[in-house]
Amino acid sequence: DLQGTLGSRPTRPRGASDPSVDAAPMRSASAAVLRRCATGVVRQRGVPPRLCGRDATGALLAQHQVLLQQGWGGAAGIRCLGQPRFFVAASLFARHAEEPRNQILRLTGAAKLRAQASADSEMLAELGAGDLVEAIGGNLEPAGGWLLVRSPLEDRIDVMSDKPLEYQDGWLAVAAPALEADFGTASPAPAPAEEAGGAAALALEKLLVPTDVQMGERVAARVLLETHPVLDALKKLPLFKDGLPNWMPVSVAELYAGRIAGVAKRGRFILQRPSGAMPERVASVPEKLIRPKARMRQTTIAGILGLGLSLVLGLGLHARKWVRGEPLDAGRFALEPLVGWTTLLVVFLTPVTILPCFIFTNSQASTLVVVVWMNMLLYNDLFSE
């Protein structure tokens, strides 16, 4: 079937040029035929099945175009694709040649999700301001005022799962005349002198706004704890009878790092974490997502605060010994060993301690405690009896 679709050409040696050879027949080949070809190669050559499918089909297309340009046309090119090295190379190429990802958009107002690009079609759902949708293929060019999107169906997230998220595809009216037909009101349009494309883009920008984080980005979700022993003890103090400052619960909040895998209802992002992690999937609102650079800055600040606390504790312990009569210029509690300890903390120990805290996604309070513990452990080794 594939040879009949592509047509046959006499074979030519590698590197030979033929102006009549082009990839036009290949572009007209159906995806179903190419997928059958890829499946046949998998079964005959023992290539892992996970390399077959839509990506492998696209890779076969790209690989065959290269063969056509090198003079290997028709049946000869198909036989070349049947070789394991060609198919595996094409599959590896497919893993790096990613398809356009869906773009996550946030609604700024109410909208109706339609089954077809028509105001008379069935209404699938009513969306409100703040809800998230995905523009399929990242396409933000409305067709006739309608934009094809995916709306999430999941509200209760299975935290120990990596199954695909559930969506429903539909059309949103984002520009005139679709808005006029769907809502009975005209969209905010620019001056009459502007082009129609500019009007549609302006209406789209007012109704749907791209979010700060997009599909596949690596972020961390902050999850506030309902109870914490230290915070519960602080709440009993008269100083915090009116409530704890906001930075206290935030500093002890759990951080879960992962990649944006989609969206859920109520304007939440879905973070997918490695298989076996606890939890594997987290739903979070945009305000509680932290980019790696911001998280590194927060971890560094917590480490610096831990360093400062360590220096205060070390200097206080030395001052206590000096007040009790220990010499300042000799012995274990002299000023020179203290300066050496301080240099080790600043130059080596604190940076080395901060990095694992960032890698393992420690909270700010945990990072501060770890830095103080490591620094004072070195102090104990150097100055204890």
Buried (B, 14 or more C-beta within 10 A) or exposed (E): EBBEBBEEBEBBEEEEEBEEBEBEBBEEBEEEBBBBBBBEBBEEBEBEEEBBBEBBBBBBBBBBBBBBBBBBBBBBBBEBBBEEEBBBEBBEBBEEEEEEBBBBBBBEEEBBBBEEBBBEEEEBBEBEEEBBBBBBEBBBEBEBBBBBBBBBEBEEBEBEEEEEBEBEEBBBBBBBEBBBBBBEEEBEBEEEEEEEEEBBBBBBBBBBEBBEBBBEBEBBBBBEEEEBEEBEEBEEEEEBEEEBEEEBBBBBBBBBBBBBBBBBBEBBBBBBBEEEBEBBBBBBBBEBBBBEEEBBEBBBBBBBBBBEBBBEBBEEBBEEBBEEEBEEEEEBBBEEBBEEBBEBBEEEBBBEBBBEBBEEBBBBBBBBBBBBEBBBEBBEEBBEE
